Amino acid sequence: MAAVLLAMAASSTGCRADHQPTETSRSSSTAPTSVGGDRWLAAIEIAVRADDLDAATERVRAALGPALVVSPVDCFDGLPAAAGEGYVIGALAASRAAAEASVVEAGEPVLFTASVTILCTD
């Protein structure tokens, strides 16, 4: 369900309208909770602005379908330092192999793959 909720159109960010991760409720005695649990993200491209990913989104939208994610990197815990700041486009899946296979089958190289916790909602 989380992958479906995070499947984005080119203009969507995957976080609140102000592009900040959505806070999850927590008490002082519990750890922060995540949305959707752990998933694998196979990244295709990173960009400073979401608009810079429009061409990549158009290339992979049909092939990736509901696995497609275009979101601020701040919406994921677990990305490597190479992700930097800005936005990421890629495929979300329950396993590393499935995420990477989705990207390769879409005709794109995998920039990196990471086990992530989703921090944002639509």
N, C-alpha and C positions, 0 to 999 in steps of 0.2 A: 504494500500500500504506500509506503514512504517513497519508493522509487517512482510510483505513478504520480504522487503529489509533487515530486521534484522534477518530473519531466517538464522541461521549460520550452516555451516559445522564445524566439530570439529576443523579444523585448522584456522578458521576465527575468527577475534577479534571483528568486528563490528565498529572499529575505523580506523584511518589512520594506515599505516604500522608501524609507530613508537609508536603505542598504546596510542596516546593522543587523547582526544576528538577533533572533528572537530569544529573549531570556526565558528560561524555564523556571518554574517555581521550585523553591527548595527551602527547607528549614535549616536551622543552624546545626542540626544533628545529622543531616543526610547530605550525601554528595550530590552534585548537580546531575540532573537526569538529561538524557538526550532524546531526540525525536527519531524514531525508527530504528534504533539500535545500530550495531556495527554493520557496515557494508564495505565493499571494495569499490574504489573509484579508479578507473583507468583514464588518465588525463590525456587529452588530445592537444590542447593549447592553453596557454595562460596569457592574459592581457590586462593592461592597466584599466581599460574601460570595457564595459559590457558590449558597447557598440562595436568594438574592435573584433568581437567574436561572431558578428553577423554572418560573414562569408562561411566560416567553419560550420555554423549552425545550419545554414542552408545546405551545405554539402552532406551533412550526416543525419539530418532530421528524419528522413524516411527510413534510413537503414537502422538507426538506433531506437526509434519509436519511444516507448515509455522508459527506456534505460537512459535516455538523453538527459543531461543536467547541464545547465548554464547558471552559475551561481558565484557569489563572492567567495573567495577562498576562506574568509572568516566564518563561513557557514559549515566548515568541516574541522573537526579535531583529528589530527593524525597525518596531515599533509606534510611532506618533507619541506625543508627550508627553501628548496629550489622553487616551490610554488610562489614564494614571495607574497606580494600584496596585489589585490585586484580581483580578477575573475578567472574562473576555470570552466572549460567545457570538456565533457567526457561522458563516460558511461558508468552507471552504478549497477552493481550486481551483488548477489549473495556470496560469490566466490571470486577470487583473483582470476582464475582461468576464464570464467564467464565474462567478467568485465573486459579483460584483454581481448578475448575472442570477438566480442561485440565491436570493439574499435577496429580491429584488424579486418573483420568482415565488412566494415563500413569503408574500407580502403584507406584508413588513416594509420600513421605510426603512433605507438603508445609513447607519450612523453615521459610518464612515470605512472606507477600504480601504488596505491596506498590503502591500507585498512583504515577507514574513517568512521567517525561518529558524526551523524548529521545533527547540526545545532540549530538549523533554521527551518521554518515552515512557511508555506504560502500565506 
